[in-house]
Structure formats: C-alpha cells, structure tokens
Amino acid sequence: MSQESFMLRGTAADRTLRVVAVDATTLVEEARLRHHLSKTATAALGRTLAGALLLAQVLGKHEDSRVTVRIQGDGELGWIVAEGSTDGSVRGYVKNPGADLPPRDTDGKLDVRGIVGTDGDLAVTRLLENAEPYTGSVPLVSGEIAEDFAYYLAHSEQIPSAVLLGVYEERGQVAHAGGLIVQAMPGVSDATLTRLEANIKAMGTITDNLRTRSLLEIMGRATEGLDLVIADDATGARFACRCSRDKALSSLAYFDAHERHDMIQEGGQEVVCHWCSEHYQITPDEIRSLDAPQTHAQA
C-alpha cells in the first residue's frame, strides 16, 4: 500500500490555469473494504470519491465546505453518492456494492461505463456564499465518470476543465487511485488551451500515469511548457464519515413507540451507516432513553 492519501494544488500559465490533483489510493482501498465492493464497483466509487474531493477544492467557498455528488445511471451499480470536503475528508457509497462486470473485450479494462450506465444524470449539491444549498445537474455523457465531471463543470458551472480520474487494482486490492483537474481561469489564452489539450492527450490514461509517476510528475506532465507553480503545502485526504453512536441512536427516534418497544424486547437494535458501513449495536437501555426528556444530536 502506498503512503497516505493527499492533495496538491498549483497554478500554471501565469495563473490562468488552476491545477489540483489527489492521490486517493488509501482512502479508496478503505472504501472497498468498508463496503465490500466488487472490482468494478471499486473503480466506479473510487473515481467518484476522487472527483468529489477535487470538486470540493474548486467549488468550496469556506474551510468546511462540502460538495455532494450523486450519479444515477441505468447500469447494475445503481446510484453512486460521494461527499467531499475542503478539509480533505470524503465519504461515499453505491446502491449495489456487489455488482460487477467482466473486463471489456476491446481493451481488457474494467467496464465502468457498463456498470454505471449512460442513461441518467450527475447532480452536484453545494452551499453558495449565502449558505443556501444549490444543486446543478447534467445528463450523463459517458458513464466513465471523469468525462461526466468535466461536462458538469463546463455546462453547469461554466468552467472549462480537464478531469482525469482512475483506479488500478492489483492482487485484490487498490494499488493506485487518484485524479487531476485543470481548470481554465479568466484571461487564459487560446495558445495555453491548445498546449494543455495536447499535453493531456499525450499523457494517455490517468491510471497508467498513477502507476508509473508521482502526483507531482503527473501535474507537471499535464502542464508541460506552461510554467507550473506548486503551492507549498499538501493537504491530507482520507475516507471519513460524520456518523456517530449518538446519531445512530437518534435515528431510532423516527420509529414509533411500539416499534421501539419491539427493539427493546429483541435485545436492542443494530444501526448501519450507509455512508461508511459502520455498525452500531444500540442497547435496550439506550433505546429506552429516547423517551426520556433529553436531547440527542440530529441524524
């Protein structure tokens, strides 16, 4: 397993390009283990987790901003949901974690498009500067996820962007995962965009680059000839959920008194967080406490 996941930021072409990259290997492996994901489901969720982290960096307005991505296709995987934060934390899940498909006949690569589907949409929810939630959505154009993120940024946010996302598995676990986003900023020249496009095309797949190059080298290759300037500090990235035992207990308050009585009679109730698959075994005494005059955290 590689080092802990992290993100790098930079600018290029005299600050007319914004560049953000993430090594998401360890956090995607944790997601695989937590959700018992199939190989192709791991690739699909892993790409979405990396993409949500990148979106949080470029769309987040505050230090604790969060961006939620929901991809709903017509493939066997069902929906994919991921929530990325500007502090580098991310969480996510899929509807059918065991869904899988054989590799594609054409090139032997994982059939992410097949398992996600191409008939559906990608929706992104974030908080505006006035703290009001805003959701933008676009139809799926690829099902490969990276292209769908780029389409969203171009059409919903009006920010032309190159987005590369990839997950590579080896010997049953995630060996490499990550992504790169390069965004055109105001004042960018046509010559810069032409050079960027040529660089991205010459790179090949992000998965092959993650296997053979460091994150810094990948950023440098994407912006070759465009004077990349890297920010001094890297940001740690991690799979982290906001669930807790108290929130799990509070969720039982939505059941009526008869249902909670049955839970008590049966020796308690197990609550499973869909975001991270954490299991909380709630005791009868804890369930009884819900009817006592005290306040619990909101679920």
Helices and strands as residue ranges (DSSP letters): E 6-12, E 17-23, H 25-35, H 39-59, E 66-72, E 79-85, E 89-94, H 112-116, E 121-127, E 133-139, H 146-155, E 161-170, E 173-184, H 190-203, H 206-212, H 215-222, E 229-230, E 235-236, E 238-239, H 245-251, G 252-254, H 257-265, E 269-272, E 279-282, H 284-288, G 289-291
